[in-house]
């Protein structure tokens, strides 16, 4: 019985490999790219509006977001990783409007997951 199970696994592996041309690899649906690299890909950036209540409290800090950028360069999905509660929505509202140069892998645009940090500070 064990021999048949191993044989079936071998057939499945062979079939999946046979569907690709020789030497080709399947392009990943999404790649992880560092925040620094993606910062250089920004074409259009909207600054966040400092919330009035946070400004009145002299609240500053960084909001870290997890972003998925489509293969067209648009922010597709966005969620908060960390940061002051009163600054989070302003960060989300701004970054949702950012446009990136489509990230390319092997000459083809791919979807990207990355981190975005939005800094809030009050000048004195």
Buried (B, 14 or more C-beta within 10 A) or exposed (E): EEEEEEEEEEEEEEEEEEEEEEEEEEEEEBEEBEEEEBEEBEEEEEEBEBBEEBBEEEBBBBBBBEBBBBBEBBBBEBEBEEBBEBBBBBBBEBBBEBBBEBBEBEEEBBBBBBBBBBEBEEEE
